[in-house]
Amino acid sequence: MNKVLTVGITGGIGSGKTTVCKIFIALGVPIYYADDRGKYLLSNDESLKGQVKDIFGAESYLSDGMLNRDFLANKVFTDKVELEKLNGLVHPAVAKDYLIWAAQQKGSILIKEAALFIENGTYKSLDKLICIIAPENVRVNRVLMRDMQRSRSQVLDIISHQVDDQQRKELSDYLIDNSGSKLLIPQVLTVYKTLQKLVKEGSEI
């Protein structure tokens, strides 16, 4: 039986992670969206909710049991220590949820997508890492077009808290250029074929 190859997809805000994931889905590769699942678990995992309430207070949740995003954002947005506390709760819950998801998949290549793989060090648990890169100005304009409620300064602030593309290049196994100067699908196909070859050959991964 072939080893399951665990692959991460990451990139800065506006780099095009979702678009690349859609191409992989079309190729039949299952995708686990870590950031989306983290948000889901914060409102639906009773154990995680209890831990959040213990640290940040009962006001962390609304009367309907859903996460009080505004309250929690105000708590952690400008306080790195508080943010690390929250991440220290969410990351283990997501890791556990991912293992449950992975056990249910039949594919030999599994992709986990997240914005902060490098920043939080979780890329080390993956076999391979794909990074989507694009110039900052391109990414900012994409986000402003996509998220009308965000201002340019807000997007730049988010970018300032993420590693730069140079660091991503140094730590990634595969790079996909989504600047608009290169066709995207052929790049994804090349990476996909390489991953398939690794699985088929049972290479050291």
Disulfide bonds with the S-S distance in Angstrom:
none
